[in-house]
Amino acid sequence: MATSQLTSPLGANAFARCSESFLEQLDAHDLEALELELAEAIDREVAGVQASELEQQNAIDTRCAEEPLLWAQNYTQTENPHYLEQGLPFRGPFPVKPYFVPLFEEFKKAKRLLVPKSREMMTSWCAMVWAAARAQWHQALVVVQAQKEDKVQELIGYAECLYRNQVAWMKARHPLKGKATLSEISWASGGRIIGIPKGIHQIRTFHPTIAIFDEAAFLEEFGECWNTTLPVARQMIAISSAGPGTFATMCAR
């Protein structure tokens, strides 16, 4: 059989041609040509699959950049320290709750947002999903202030958990600048989330893209911290359960 017969484009039929009886008819030169053609066909198949996967990943990455809740619920996972007593998996997607959708819509459009809440609503988690997404995809500098150092570390831990548990290809696209610390996580692209404890002197040194105040009703000097950050931050978010003081007054206006 002439080698020229083997140089036509190979598809499924070409692979089917490689039966035992067909191969027995080929000499060494023909076998070498067939092996080369099959290798090229496989390369084309692999390249096609890779191109398709890349196109799909690009589309997903673009959607997650604008829809952080989609990212949290489909492409990363949270960790549940109480999983044993609750009989749940240690890792799982971000929960689906009906009020998450309007909350994230407000995150998208509100420049100044006050969020009164009750306990166990995962509102602080939602704020850190928003913070992590804005830092990862939009190079935001997010400053998160809480009353105590251990709460600051917990909130930064939420962001680090979301980053660490996202799908591998997405994490590879958005590498960190270095290892996350207890008070900061920074992306190589420039995004940062910094956690600070109470006090106006803690926050006045920053010019954040986004400022998040956790449990604002119980945050010492919250009013002063809010007013100090107001002229420089593009977005201000204060979250708290009920309590008297500046936060309650602001919500009542």
C-alpha positions in Angstrom: 0.0 0.0 0.0 1.4 3.4 -1.0 2.2 5.8 1.8 0.2 8.5 0.1 -2.9 6.7 1.1 -2.1 7.4 4.7 -1.7 11.2 4.4 -5.4 12.1 4.3 -6.8 13.7 7.5 -7.5 11.2 10.2 -10.7 11.1 12.0 -12.6 8.3 13.7 -12.5 6.2 10.5 -8.7 6.4 10.4 -8.4 5.0 13.9 -10.9 2.3 12.9 -8.6 1.4 9.9 -6.0 0.2 12.3 -7.3 -3.3 12.5 -5.0 -6.3 12.8 -5.5 -7.3 9.2 -4.9 -3.8 7.9 -1.6 -3.4 9.9 -0.3 -6.8 8.7 -0.3 -5.4 5.1 2.0 -2.5 6.0 5.7 -2.5 5.7 8.0 -0.6 8.1 7.8 2.7 6.1 4.0 2.6 6.0 3.9 1.8 9.8 6.2 4.8 10.5 4.0 7.1 8.4 0.8 5.8 10.1 2.3 6.2 13.5 3.2 9.8 12.7 -0.3 10.6 11.3 -2.0 9.0 14.3 0.2 11.1 16.7 -0.8 14.3 14.8 -4.4 13.3 15.0 -4.2 12.8 18.7 -2.4 16.1 19.1 -5.2 17.8 17.3 -7.8 16.1 19.5 -6.0 17.1 22.6 -5.5 20.7 21.4 -9.2 20.9 20.6 -10.2 19.7 24.0 -7.8 22.1 25.7 -9.1 25.0 23.7 -12.6 24.1 24.6 -11.7 23.8 28.3 -9.9 27.2 28.2 -12.9 28.9 26.6 -15.2 27.4 29.2 -12.8 28.5 32.0 -12.6 32.0 30.6 -16.4 32.3 30.6 -16.7 31.0 34.1 -14.0 33.3 35.4 -15.7 36.3 33.8 -19.0 35.5 35.4 -17.6 34.9 38.8 -15.8 38.3 38.6 -19.2 39.9 38.4 -21.2 37.4 40.4 -19.4 36.6 43.7 -22.3 34.6 45.0 -22.1 32.3 41.9 -18.4 31.8 42.7 -19.1 31.0 46.4 -21.9 28.5 45.7 -20.3 26.7 42.7 -16.6 27.1 42.4 -15.2 27.2 46.0 -16.1 25.7 49.4 -16.4 26.7 53.0 -15.3 24.7 56.0 -17.5 23.7 58.9 -15.7 23.3 62.3 -18.9 21.8 63.7 -19.3 19.2 61.0 -19.0 16.2 63.3 -21.8 17.2 65.7 -24.0 18.4 62.9 -23.4 15.3 60.8 -22.3 17.3 57.8 -19.2 17.2 55.5 -16.2 19.2 56.6 -16.2 21.1 53.3 -19.1 22.2 51.3 -20.4 24.9 48.9 -21.6 28.2 50.3 -25.2 27.7 51.5 -28.2 28.8 49.4 -30.5 31.2 51.3 -33.1 33.4 49.6 -31.9 36.6 51.2 -28.4 36.2 49.9 -29.5 37.3 46.4 -30.8 40.8 47.4 -27.9 41.2 49.8 -25.4 40.7 47.1 -27.3 43.0 44.8 -26.9 45.7 47.4 -23.2 44.9 47.7 -23.0 45.6 43.9 -24.8 48.9 43.8 -24.6 50.5 47.3 -21.8 53.0 48.1 -22.8 53.2 51.7 -24.6 50.1 53.2 -25.8 49.4 56.7 -26.9 45.8 57.3 -28.8 45.0 60.5 -29.0 41.3 61.1 -29.6 38.6 63.7 -27.1 35.9 64.7 -26.4 32.9 62.4 -27.4 34.7 59.2 -23.9 34.3 57.8 -23.9 38.0 56.9 -20.3 38.4 57.9 -19.4 35.4 55.7 -21.3 37.1 52.8 -19.3 40.3 53.3 -16.0 38.3 53.1 -17.2 36.6 50.0 -17.7 40.1 48.5 -14.3 41.2 49.9 -12.4 38.2 48.5 -14.1 38.5 45.1 -13.4 42.2 44.8 -9.7 41.7 45.8 -9.2 38.7 43.6 -10.8 40.0 40.4 -10.8 43.8 40.8 -7.6 44.5 42.7 -9.5 46.1 45.6 -7.9 47.1 48.9 -10.4 45.9 51.5 -10.0 46.9 55.1 -12.1 44.9 57.6 -12.5 46.2 61.2 -13.8 44.2 64.1 -13.8 44.7 67.8 -11.1 42.2 68.8 -8.0 40.6 67.2 -9.5 37.1 67.3 -12.5 38.2 65.3 -10.3 40.0 62.8 -8.4 36.7 62.4 -11.6 34.8 61.9 -12.8 37.1 59.2 -9.5 37.0 57.3 -9.7 33.2 57.7 -13.0 33.2 55.9 -11.4 34.9 52.9 -8.4 32.6 53.0 -10.7 29.6 53.1 -12.6 30.7 50.1 -9.4 31.3 48.2 -7.8 28.0 49.2 -10.8 25.9 48.4 -11.7 27.3 45.0 -11.2 25.0 41.9 -7.6 24.4 41.1 -7.5 26.2 37.7 -9.1 29.3 39.1 -6.7 29.4 42.0 -3.8 29.1 39.5 -5.2 32.1 37.5 -5.2 34.2 40.6 -2.1 33.5 42.7 -1.4 35.1 46.0 1.5 37.5 46.5 2.7 35.3 49.4 1.3 33.1 52.1 -1.8 34.6 53.9 -1.2 35.8 57.5 -3.7 36.0 60.3 -4.4 39.6 59.4 -3.9 39.9 55.7 -4.3 38.1 52.4 -2.8 39.6 49.2 -3.0 38.7 45.6 -0.1 38.9 43.1 -2.4 41.1 40.9 -2.6 43.8 43.6 -5.8 43.0 45.6 -5.5 42.9 49.4 -7.7 42.3 52.4 -6.4 43.6 55.7 -8.0 43.0 59.1 -7.6 45.5 61.9 -9.0 45.7 65.4 -11.1 48.5 67.0 -9.9 52.1 67.1 -9.8 55.2 64.9 -6.0 55.2 65.0 -6.1 51.7 63.4 -8.1 52.7 60.3 -7.1 56.3 59.6 -3.8 55.1 58.1 -5.6 53.3 55.2 -7.2 54.5 52.0 -9.3 51.5 51.2 -11.4 50.7 48.2 -13.9 49.0 50.5 -14.2 49.4 54.3 -16.2 46.7 56.2 -17.1 47.2 59.8 -18.2 43.9 61.5 -20.6 44.1 64.5 -20.6 47.9 64.2 -23.1 48.4 67.0 -20.5 47.0 69.4 -17.4 48.5 67.8 -15.7 51.2 69.9 -15.4 54.5 68.1 -17.5 53.2 65.2 -18.9 56.6 64.4 -15.4 58.2 64.3 -14.0 55.3 62.2 -16.9 55.6 59.7 -16.5 59.4 59.4 -12.7 59.1 59.0 -13.0 56.5 56.2 -16.0 58.1 54.5 -14.0 60.6 52.3 -11.5 58.0 51.0 -13.4 54.7 50.5 -15.4 53.9 47.4 -17.7 51.6 49.4 -18.6 51.4 53.1 -20.3 48.4 54.6 -21.4 48.1 58.2 -22.9 44.9 59.6 -24.3 44.4 63.0 -26.8 42.6 65.2 -29.0 44.9 67.4 -27.4 47.3 69.9 -27.7 50.9 71.0 -25.3 53.6 69.7 -24.2 55.1 66.4 -25.0 52.1 64.2 -28.6 52.0 65.5 -29.0 55.8 65.0 -27.7 55.6 61.4 -30.1 52.8 60.6 -33.0 54.8 62.0 -32.4 57.8 59.8 
